[in-house]
Amino acid sequence: MATKINADNMHFKDLNHLVSSAGDRDIIIENTLGQRYIGTRASGKNIEVHGVPGNALGAYLNGCRITVFANAQDAVGDTMNSGEIIIHGNCGDAAGYGMRDGKILIKGSAGYRAGIHMKEYQKHIPVLVIGGRVGDFLGEYQAGGRIVVLGIDCENECPVGGFCGTGMHGGAVYIRSEHAPKGLPAQVKCADASPEDIEAIRADIEEFSAEFGCNSEELLGSHFFKLSPNTANPYKQLYVNN
């Protein structure tokens, strides 16, 4: 049994109270229009969002699954701890900001600063997969985790914007493209992805493909670049005095 909520003209505080107090595991929210903080700190629930949620969807998420059947706005999965967020559309800026674990899958494109300050600890490895293109400052100050940009329907150009990897000091970014990103800082290495690298993202791409009806083998058979921190020329000047 599922709890159904009609969010038409509902204040975000009232909506979020209904979500947090619902006794059912499954929650269906209809007529969503810009309400913020949906699913904040939620755990143990399966939330469907029909319509466009506002900023900070799934902030501090703790083991909940949120599926949005539309676009989403900024700060999806802000500082999320675990769980999944599935976006059947595009999303705004700062997707996955500071996320510590869990997975965000975006069918379409994302705005600026996706994956900023993602981090990992031991087995807690966050994953952000973007199906289309992404704006500037992808992976800014990335400290851990995996970012995968598939560039679907924009194969004739690099699907990432400028200043990619600025301040990156951990984790990895995988870009499906024949065109390497330009203007990378010296502290970021760009290399052709190896077969081992492809295996490292296989499960991510297979899950993405299952969610959105893509051909995973076709995607995995494409060329990928891998961005990683250049340990020979690190960003140490950002963190210690010389």
Backbone as CSV, one residue per row, in Angstrom:
resi,resn,N_x,N_y,N_z,CA_x,CA_y,CA_z,C_x,C_y,C_z
1,MET,0.839,-1.194,0.000,0.000,0.000,0.000,0.873,1.243,0.000
2,ALA,0.444,2.274,-0.704,1.243,3.502,-0.808,0.448,4.697,-0.308
3,THR,1.163,5.621,0.278,0.576,6.903,0.658,0.646,7.843,-0.536
4,LYS,-0.502,8.408,-0.943,-0.522,9.366,-2.056,-0.751,10.762,-1.509
5,ILE,0.071,11.691,-2.008,0.001,13.083,-1.551,-0.199,13.980,-2.761
6,ASN,-1.221,14.805,-2.726,-1.437,15.807,-3.773,-0.771,17.098,-3.313
7,ALA,0.363,17.446,-3.950,1.156,18.603,-3.516,0.709,19.910,-4.160
8,ASP,-0.415,19.902,-4.862,-0.882,21.105,-5.562,-1.089,22.253,-4.575
9,ASN,-0.349,23.362,-4.790,-0.437,24.565,-3.946,-0.069,24.304,-2.481
10,MET,0.677,23.253,-2.204,1.052,22.921,-0.835,2.409,23.532,-0.484
11,HIS,2.520,24.137,0.696,3.788,24.685,1.170,4.774,23.541,1.408
12,PHE,6.038,23.803,1.141,7.016,22.720,1.240,7.120,22.144,2.647
13,LYS,6.908,22.963,3.670,6.971,22.436,5.034,5.839,21.445,5.295
14,ASP,4.666,21.766,4.807,3.531,20.861,4.987,3.745,19.560,4.216
15,LEU,4.258,19.681,2.998,4.524,18.487,2.199,5.547,17.590,2.887
16,ASN,6.626,18.188,3.344,7.674,17.385,3.959,7.229,16.761,5.271
17,HIS,6.330,17.413,5.984,5.780,16.807,7.195,4.965,15.565,6.847
18,LEU,4.163,15.640,5.786,3.380,14.484,5.370,4.285,13.330,4.944
19,VAL,5.375,13.659,4.254,6.309,12.612,3.814,6.976,11.948,5.015
20,SER,7.480,12.743,5.944,8.224,12.190,7.085,7.318,11.432,8.057
21,SER,6.042,11.808,8.128,5.130,11.172,9.081,4.355,9.999,8.482
22,ALA,4.477,9.768,7.186,3.733,8.685,6.541,4.178,7.333,7.088
23,GLY,3.218,6.485,7.371,3.545,5.164,7.895,3.911,4.163,6.826
24,ASP,3.502,4.404,5.584,3.805,3.484,4.489,5.229,3.667,3.985
25,ARG,5.789,2.578,3.509,7.123,2.663,2.912,7.067,3.395,1.580
26,ASP,6.032,3.147,0.784,5.903,3.748,-0.542,5.082,5.030,-0.465
27,ILE,5.630,6.094,-1.052,4.967,7.399,-1.053,4.957,7.931,-2.482
28,ILE,3.797,8.352,-2.957,3.655,8.923,-4.289,3.208,10.374,-4.134
29,ILE,4.033,11.291,-4.634,3.713,12.713,-4.558,3.326,13.189,-5.950
30,GLU,2.129,13.740,-6.069,1.632,14.208,-7.359,1.533,15.735,-7.367
31,ASN,1.583,16.306,-8.576,1.445,17.758,-8.771,2.518,18.551,-8.016
32,THR,3.703,18.018,-8.001,4.829,18.710,-7.371,5.220,19.915,-8.213
33,LEU,5.480,21.037,-7.558,5.865,22.245,-8.293,6.775,23.106,-7.412
34,GLY,8.059,22.742,-7.397,9.058,23.589,-6.752,9.187,23.452,-5.258
35,GLN,8.512,22.488,-4.636,8.671,22.332,-3.180,10.075,21.837,-2.858
36,ARG,10.691,22.494,-1.891,12.083,22.207,-1.528,12.191,21.074,-0.501
37,TYR,13.405,20.519,-0.430,13.815,19.604,0.647,13.014,18.296,0.683
38,ILE,12.413,17.894,-0.406,11.665,16.637,-0.404,12.618,15.476,-0.101
39,GLY,12.259,14.668,0.881,13.085,13.516,1.244,14.287,13.834,2.105
40,THR,14.395,15.047,2.609,15.543,15.389,3.455,15.643,14.432,4.640
41,ARG,16.816,13.844,4.822,17.136,12.921,5.916,16.304,11.648,5.894
42,ALA,15.568,11.410,4.819,14.667,10.259,4.785,15.438,8.945,4.729
43,SER,14.846,7.915,5.333,15.413,6.567,5.273,14.273,5.563,5.228
44,GLY,14.523,4.439,4.598,13.552,3.366,4.582,12.299,3.618,3.780
45,LYS,12.308,4.594,2.887,11.127,4.900,2.086,11.446,4.834,0.598
46,ASN,10.394,4.628,-0.180,10.491,4.659,-1.634,9.561,5.770,-2.103
47,ILE,10.134,6.900,-2.529,9.354,8.098,-2.836,9.333,8.327,-4.340
48,GLU,8.114,8.422,-4.902,7.954,8.817,-6.293,7.515,10.269,-6.337
49,VAL,8.179,11.057,-7.163,7.847,12.471,-7.304,7.382,12.715,-8.736
50,HIS,6.133,13.129,-8.893,5.572,13.458,-10.205,5.415,14.974,-10.272
51,GLY,6.136,15.584,-11.199,6.258,17.028,-11.244,7.685,17.418,-10.898
52,VAL,7.946,18.710,-10.863,9.312,19.212,-10.680,9.541,19.607,-9.217
53,PRO,10.424,18.902,-8.514,10.731,19.284,-7.137,11.648,20.495,-7.097
54,GLY,11.683,21.174,-5.945,12.558,22.327,-5.773,13.954,21.930,-5.339
55,ASN,14.697,22.908,-4.854,16.097,22.689,-4.487,16.248,21.678,-3.344
56,ALA,17.444,21.082,-3.294,17.867,20.203,-2.196,16.986,18.963,-2.075
57,LEU,16.542,18.420,-3.182,15.863,17.133,-3.166,16.795,16.079,-2.577
58,GLY,16.331,15.342,-1.573,17.130,14.255,-1.019,18.364,14.704,-0.255
59,ALA,18.363,15.926,0.265,19.511,16.379,1.059,19.669,15.488,2.292
60,TYR,20.901,15.130,2.603,21.218,14.295,3.769,20.460,12.958,3.739
61,LEU,20.207,12.443,2.566,19.441,11.207,2.415,20.129,10.055,3.149
62,ASN,19.310,9.206,3.792,19.848,8.100,4.586,19.208,6.775,4.185
63,GLY,19.471,6.305,2.989,19.009,4.992,2.600,17.620,4.958,2.009
64,CYS,17.175,6.031,1.428,15.867,6.130,0.778,16.070,6.121,-0.738
65,ARG,15.044,5.677,-1.466,15.078,5.756,-2.927,14.062,6.798,-3.371
66,ILE,14.529,7.777,-4.139,13.663,8.832,-4.653,13.723,8.792,-6.179
67,THR,12.560,8.723,-6.811,12.482,8.720,-8.271,11.664,9.921,-8.716
68,VAL,12.243,10.733,-9.589,11.568,11.930,-10.102,11.246,11.709,-11.572
69,PHE,9.957,11.823,-11.926,9.525,11.610,-13.303,9.381,12.952,-14.020
70,ALA,10.418,13.759,-13.915,10.457,15.088,-14.533,11.862,15.622,-14.322
71,ASN,12.044,16.922,-14.545,13.313,17.564,-14.228,13.413,17.825,-12.726
72,ALA,14.619,18.141,-12.272,14.843,18.545,-10.888,15.670,19.823,-10.888
73,GLN,15.659,20.527,-9.757,16.372,21.800,-9.684,17.745,21.622,-9.027
74,ASP,18.228,22.624,-8.317,19.608,22.621,-7.827,19.778,21.755,-6.573
75,ALA,21.051,21.363,-6.358,21.495,20.706,-5.117,20.791,19.380,-4.860
76,VAL,20.537,18.598,-5.915,20.002,17.247,-5.741,21.019,16.410,-4.956
77,GLY,20.563,15.758,-3.891,21.444,14.883,-3.121,22.509,15.606,-2.328
78,ASP,22.251,16.840,-1.938,23.219,17.619,-1.147,23.608,16.851,0.107
79,THR,24.900,16.486,0.208,25.464,15.829,1.398,24.725,14.537,1.731
80,MET,24.228,13.830,0.738,23.526,12.568,1.005,24.493,11.525,1.544
81,ASN,23.970,10.690,2.444,24.780,9.668,3.105,24.649,8.298,2.450
82,SER,23.454,7.977,1.955,23.225,6.699,1.289,21.881,6.762,0.589
83,GLY,21.593,5.749,-0.219,20.342,5.714,-0.954,20.535,5.978,-2.432
84,GLU,19.413,6.175,-3.134,19.437,6.407,-4.576,18.486,7.537,-4.936
85,ILE,18.910,8.355,-5.893,18.044,9.372,-6.478,18.077,9.180,-7.988
86,ILE,16.902,8.981,-8.573,16.777,8.709,-9.995,16.002,9.859,-10.621
87,ILE,16.606,10.544,-11.602,15.977,11.697,-12.243,15.673,11.360,-13.702
88,HIS,14.382,11.308,-14.065,13.988,11.025,-15.448,13.892,12.338,-16.232
89,GLY,14.956,13.095,-16.231,14.977,14.389,-16.898,16.327,15.036,-16.670
90,ASN,16.359,16.365,-16.716,17.578,17.116,-16.440,17.564,17.590,-14.993
91,CYS,18.706,18.096,-14.528,18.723,18.712,-13.202,19.616,19.950,-13.234
92,GLY,19.480,20.764,-12.193,20.187,22.037,-12.130,21.611,21.912,-11.636
93,ASP,22.077,22.938,-10.951,23.471,23.016,-10.518,23.730,22.191,-9.256
94,ALA,25.021,21.884,-9.055,25.536,21.304,-7.806,24.873,19.980,-7.440
95,ALA,24.567,19.153,-8.418,24.063,17.815,-8.125,25.142,17.020,-7.391
96,GLY,24.755,16.369,-6.309,25.709,15.559,-5.559,26.686,16.353,-4.730
97,TYR,26.356,17.590,-4.412,27.271,18.426,-3.614,27.621,17.721,-2.301
98,GLY,28.905,17.458,-2.094,29.390,16.885,-0.845,28.843,15.508,-0.533
99,MET,28.319,14.779,-1.511,27.718,13.469,-1.205,28.783,12.506,-0.715
100,ARG,28.384,11.671,0.253,29.316,10.795,0.961,29.177,9.338,0.560
101,ASP,28.037,8.980,0.008,27.761,7.607,-0.412,26.455,7.637,-1.201
102,GLY,26.039,6.490,-1.686,24.807,6.423,-2.449,25.034,6.679,-3.927
103,LYS,23.926,6.823,-4.652,24.007,6.921,-6.106,22.956,7.894,-6.620
104,ILE,23.364,8.750,-7.559,22.454,9.643,-8.265,22.563,9.330,-9.758
105,LEU,21.426,9.012,-10.376,21.381,8.736,-11.808,20.502,9.788,-12.469
106,ILE,21.049,10.500,-13.440,20.338,11.569,-14.128,20.243,11.196,-15.610
107,LYS,19.020,11.015,-16.101,18.855,10.594,-17.489,19.367,11.650,-18.456
108,GLY,19.082,12.907,-18.193,19.457,13.987,-19.091,20.754,14.661,-18.699
109,SER,20.747,15.977,-18.744,21.956,16.762,-18.491,21.906,17.409,-17.116
110,ALA,23.044,17.921,-16.678,23.162,18.589,-15.379,23.842,19.935,-15.580
111,GLY,23.636,20.826,-14.617,24.177,22.176,-14.699,25.618,22.265,-14.218
112,TYR,25.939,23.397,-13.630,27.304,23.654,-13.169,27.605,22.936,-11.850
113,ARG,28.896,22.699,-11.631,29.428,22.216,-10.355,28.811,20.897,-9.905
114,ALA,28.510,20.029,-10.842,28.070,18.683,-10.473,29.219,17.940,-9.789
115,GLY,28.894,17.242,-8.715,29.907,16.444,-8.010,30.904,17.244,-7.211
116,ILE,30.615,18.530,-6.953,31.561,19.338,-6.181,31.760,18.739,-4.783
117,HIS,32.991,18.569,-4.415,33.386,18.108,-3.086,32.798,16.749,-2.712
118,MET,32.549,15.885,-3.696,32.221,14.497,-3.371,33.383,13.884,-2.601
119,LYS,33.074,12.973,-1.702,34.105,12.366,-0.859,33.786,10.902,-0.617
120,GLU,34.783,10.134,-0.228,34.566,8.727,0.088,35.354,8.336,1.323
121,TYR,34.909,7.252,1.969,35.613,6.735,3.143,35.420,5.233,3.182
122,GLN,36.548,4.506,3.054,36.542,3.049,3.056,35.556,2.532,2.000
123,LYS,34.479,1.831,2.409,33.543,1.265,1.438,32.438,2.236,1.041
124,HIS,32.443,3.413,1.584,31.412,4.401,1.276,31.879,5.231,0.072
125,ILE,31.428,4.841,-1.106,31.896,5.443,-2.355,30.695,5.971,-3.127
126,PRO,30.505,7.274,-3.199,29.360,7.834,-3.927,29.540,7.733,-5.436
127,VAL,28.417,7.671,-6.143,28.422,7.554,-7.604,27.418,8.551,-8.182
128,LEU,27.865,9.301,-9.186,27.010,10.237,-9.908,27.125,9.921,-11.395
129,VAL,26.002,9.556,-12.032,25.991,9.244,-13.457,25.078,10.232,-14.165
130,ILE,25.613,10.899,-15.178,24.881,11.912,-15.943,24.779,11.426,-17.387
131,GLY,23.550,11.308,-17.889,23.369,10.733,-19.212,23.727,11.651,-20.362
132,GLY,23.503,12.955,-20.190,23.767,13.903,-21.258,25.070,14.649,-21.081
133,ARG,24.965,15.966,-21.047,26.149,16.801,-20.871,26.089,17.475,-19.509
134,VAL,27.162,18.158,-19.149,27.247,18.808,-17.843,28.002,20.122,-17.997
135,GLY,27.660,21.107,-17.141,28.249,22.434,-17.240,29.634,22.540,-16.634
136,ASP,30.082,23.766,-16.455,31.437,24.035,-15.963,31.650,23.525,-14.537
137,PHE,32.924,23.363,-14.203,33.373,23.002,-12.859,32.888,21.623,-12.422
138,LEU,32.757,20.685,-13.353,32.456,19.310,-12.987,33.560,18.767,-12.073
139,GLY,33.170,18.111,-10.971,34.151,17.491,-10.079,35.039,18.477,-9.348
140,GLU,34.565,19.708,-9.164,35.365,20.719,-8.467,35.662,20.257,-7.037
141,TYR,36.913,20.291,-6.656,37.357,19.873,-5.314,36.929,18.440,-4.997
142,GLN,36.787,17.609,-6.004,36.397,16.219,-5.759,37.442,15.518,-4.907
143,ALA,36.981,14.865,-3.840,37.885,14.181,-2.923,37.695,12.670,-2.951
144,GLY,36.708,12.189,-3.697,36.456,10.755,-3.770,35.230,10.479,-4.600
145,GLY,34.952,9.189,-4.793,33.772,8.788,-5.540,33.998,8.741,-7.040
146,ARG,32.930,8.330,-7.759,32.981,8.206,-9.215,31.947,9.110,-9.845
147,ILE,32.365,9.827,-10.876,31.457,10.602,-11.714,31.554,10.041,-13.127
148,VAL,30.409,9.706,-13.714,30.375,9.179,-15.073,29.498,10.089,-15.917
149,VAL,30.056,10.620,-17.013,29.300,11.457,-17.952,29.213,10.691,-19.264
150,LEU,27.993,10.344,-19.675,27.815,9.478,-20.841,27.694,10.241,-22.152
151,GLY,27.341,11.502,-22.117,27.301,12.294,-23.336,26.379,11.757,-24.407
152,ILE,25.262,11.171,-24.003,24.324,10.605,-24.978,23.717,11.740,-25.818
153,ASP,23.719,11.549,-27.115,23.191,12.514,-28.092,24.057,13.760,-28.238
154,CYS,25.269,13.742,-27.718,26.205,14.848,-28.010,27.593,14.264,-28.273
155,GLU,27.601,13.223,-29.111,28.841,12.495,-29.378,29.842,13.286,-30.203
156,ASN,29.426,14.360,-30.860,30.339,15.123,-31.721,31.123,16.193,-30.971
157,GLU,30.963,16.254,-29.671,31.693,17.233,-28.870,31.926,16.675,-27.475
158,CYS,32.845,17.281,-26.759,33.080,16.867,-25.390,31.858,17.277,-24.549
159,PRO,31.292,16.356,-23.770,30.054,16.668,-23.048,30.250,17.375,-21.713
160,VAL,31.456,17.821,-21.406,31.680,18.539,-20.152,32.125,19.969,-20.456
161,GLY,31.793,20.898,-19.545,32.143,22.296,-19.725,33.568,22.604,-19.301
162,GLY,33.839,23.879,-19.100,35.188,24.313,-18.739,35.518,24.103,-17.276
163,PHE,36.792,24.255,-16.946,37.301,24.198,-15.584,37.005,22.859,-14.905
164,CYS,36.936,21.806,-15.699,36.652,20.479,-15.160,37.771,20.034,-14.224
165,GLY,37.399,19.503,-13.056,38.384,18.964,-12.122,39.166,19.990,-11.347
166,THR,38.763,21.240,-11.340,39.496,22.258,-10.592,39.531,21.889,-9.107
167,GLY,40.716,21.768,-8.553,40.867,21.410,-7.143,40.685,19.935,-6.848
168,MET,40.541,19.117,-7.870,40.326,17.680,-7.673,41.515,17.049,-6.963
169,HIS,41.262,16.303,-5.889,42.358,15.641,-5.184,42.007,14.227,-4.753
170,GLY,40.957,13.650,-5.345,40.587,12.272,-5.075,39.488,11.833,-6.024
171,GLY,39.228,10.538,-6.063,38.163,10.017,-6.915,38.542,9.989,-8.380
172,ALA,37.528,9.830,-9.239,37.764,9.751,-10.686,36.537,10.230,-11.435
173,VAL,36.779,10.763,-12.639,35.716,11.184,-13.555,35.892,10.404,-14.854
174,TYR,34.819,9.788,-15.327,34.841,9.021,-16.566,33.944,9.729,-17.583
175,ILE,34.487,10.014,-18.754,33.761,10.780,-19.766,33.689,9.955,-21.042
176,ARG,32.476,9.628,-21.465,32.281,8.888,-22.720,32.326,9.873,-23.880
177,SER,33.426,9.860,-24.599,33.600,10.809,-25.700,34.864,10.470,-26.473
178,GLU,34.888,10.905,-27.715,36.120,10.858,-28.506,36.901,12.158,-28.369
179,HIS,36.331,13.133,-27.650,36.924,14.467,-27.540,37.285,14.736,-26.078
180,ALA,38.552,14.884,-25.822,39.017,15.129,-24.454,38.627,16.529,-24.005
181,PRO,38.352,16.706,-22.721,38.056,18.058,-22.227,39.268,18.958,-22.385
182,LYS,39.023,20.231,-22.690,40.108,21.179,-22.912,40.339,22.028,-21.667
183,GLY,41.564,22.529,-21.565,41.892,23.466,-20.498,41.932,22.858,-19.119
184,LEU,42.257,21.569,-19.035,42.349,20.940,-17.715,43.521,21.520,-16.931
185,PRO,43.382,21.673,-15.618,44.504,22.133,-14.814,45.616,21.088,-14.794
186,ALA,46.827,21.535,-14.542,47.972,20.619,-14.563,47.872,19.542,-13.493
187,GLN,47.073,19.773,-12.479,46.960,18.821,-11.388,45.967,17.694,-11.668
188,VAL,45.425,17.651,-12.874,44.480,16.605,-13.261,45.036,15.841,-14.450
189,LYS,45.078,14.521,-14.343,45.517,13.674,-15.441,44.323,13.247,-16.283
190,CYS,44.516,13.241,-17.598,43.503,12.751,-18.524,44.118,11.631,-19.344
191,ALA,43.509,10.456,-19.307,44.041,9.310,-20.031,42.893,8.519,-20.642
192,ASP,43.191,7.756,-21.686,42.206,6.826,-22.215,41.865,5.801,-21.139
193,ALA,40.587,5.548,-20.950,40.183,4.566,-19.949,40.659,3.176,-20.366
194,SER,41.193,2.447,-19.418,41.668,1.091,-19.667,40.523,0.092,-19.530
195,PRO,40.720,-1.153,-19.969,39.680,-2.167,-19.734,39.323,-2.307,-18.256
196,GLU,40.313,-2.146,-17.384,40.043,-2.217,-15.945,39.174,-1.042,-15.490
197,ASP,39.414,0.129,-16.078,38.577,1.291,-15.761,37.126,1.053,-16.191
198,ILE,36.945,0.473,-17.373,35.595,0.201,-17.861,34.880,-0.782,-16.935
199,GLU,35.603,-1.776,-16.460,34.990,-2.721,-15.523,34.601,-2.038,-14.216
200,ALA,35.354,-1.018,-13.827,35.065,-0.311,-12.581,33.740,0.446,-12.649
201,ILE,33.298,0.804,-13.859,32.036,1.547,-14.004,30.950,0.710,-14.669
202,ARG,31.231,-0.552,-14.914,30.255,-1.409,-15.594,28.928,-1.464,-14.834
203,ALA,28.964,-1.733,-13.547,27.725,-1.863,-12.778,26.946,-0.549,-12.776
204,ASP,27.664,0.586,-12.728,26.993,1.894,-12.751,26.232,2.090,-14.059
205,ILE,26.876,1.759,-15.173,26.260,1.959,-16.482,25.142,0.952,-16.710
206,GLU,25.308,-0.261,-16.211,24.242,-1.248,-16.348,23.005,-0.826,-15.558
207,GLU,23.201,-0.284,-14.372,22.061,0.195,-13.587,21.397,1.391,-14.273
208,PHE,22.203,2.319,-14.777,21.672,3.468,-15.520,20.842,2.981,-16.704
209,SER,21.369,2.039,-17.455,20.695,1.539,-18.648,19.399,0.828,-18.298
210,ALA,19.379,0.092,-17.200,18.167,-0.596,-16.778,17.087,0.406,-16.367
211,GLU,17.489,1.485,-15.739,16.532,2.501,-15.303,15.920,3.259,-16.476
212,PHE,16.752,3.568,-17.488,16.319,4.492,-18.528,16.203,3.860,-19.920
213,GLY,16.340,2.550,-20.008,16.126,1.869,-21.275,17.225,2.070,-22.300
214,CYS,18.470,2.123,-21.850,19.613,2.272,-22.767,20.263,0.918,-23.024
215,ASN,21.133,0.877,-24.015,21.907,-0.329,-24.325,23.241,-0.238,-23.596
216,SER,23.382,-0.978,-22.518,24.583,-0.865,-21.693,25.833,-1.321,-22.434
217,GLU,25.724,-2.368,-23.233,26.910,-2.867,-23.934,27.388,-1.862,-24.983
218,GLU,26.446,-1.189,-25.614,26.830,-0.157,-26.585,27.552,0.992,-25.891
219,LEU,27.050,1.397,-24.736,27.705,2.468,-23.992,29.078,2.023,-23.506
220,LEU,29.162,0.826,-22.951,30.434,0.329,-22.425,31.461,0.089,-23.529
221,GLY,30.981,-0.150,-24.741,31.896,-0.364,-25.867,32.430,0.915,-26.474
222,SER,31.974,2.055,-25.976,32.441,3.346,-26.489,33.771,3.728,-25.860
223,HIS,34.369,4.787,-26.412,35.617,5.297,-25.846,35.326,6.191,-24.643
224,PHE,36.114,6.006,-23.584,36.015,6.834,-22.391,37.373,7.454,-22.074
225,PHE,37.339,8.662,-21.551,38.504,9.247,-20.899,38.316,9.108,-19.387
226,LYS,39.429,8.980,-18.700,39.404,8.960,-17.232,40.228,10.128,-16.710
227,LEU,39.613,10.934,-15.849,40.317,12.013,-15.170,40.597,11.595,-13.738
228,SER,41.802,11.857,-13.297,42.192,11.518,-11.929,43.224,12.528,-11.444
229,PRO,43.415,12.642,-10.136,44.405,13.596,-9.631,45.811,13.220,-10.072
230,ASN,46.605,14.221,-10.412,47.998,14.017,-10.792,48.854,14.064,-9.540
231,THR,49.197,12.892,-9.020,49.951,12.843,-7.761,51.362,13.404,-7.902
232,ALA,51.854,13.496,-9.144,53.176,14.078,-9.346,53.143,15.602,-9.303
233,ASN,51.952,16.160,-9.409,51.810,17.618,-9.411,50.517,17.975,-8.673
234,PRO,50.453,17.670,-7.384,49.180,17.757,-6.659,48.763,19.179,-6.351
235,TYR,47.537,19.299,-5.836,46.988,20.600,-5.440,47.433,20.965,-4.016
236,LYS,48.655,20.614,-3.653,49.066,20.822,-2.271,49.083,22.287,-1.889
237,GLN,49.267,23.170,-2.865,49.309,24.597,-2.542,47.957,25.109,-2.053
238,LEU,46.904,24.345,-2.303,45.586,24.751,-1.818,45.364,24.379,-0.371
239,TYR,46.198,23.474,0.159,45.917,22.936,1.479,47.030,23.161,2.491
240,VAL,48.258,23.448,2.052,49.364,23.713,2.976,50.144,24.909,2.480
241,ASN,50.848,25.556,3.361,51.707,26.680,2.989,53.053,26.152,2.535
242,ASN,53.552,26.703,1.449,54.854,26.306,0.928,55.953,27.165,1.524
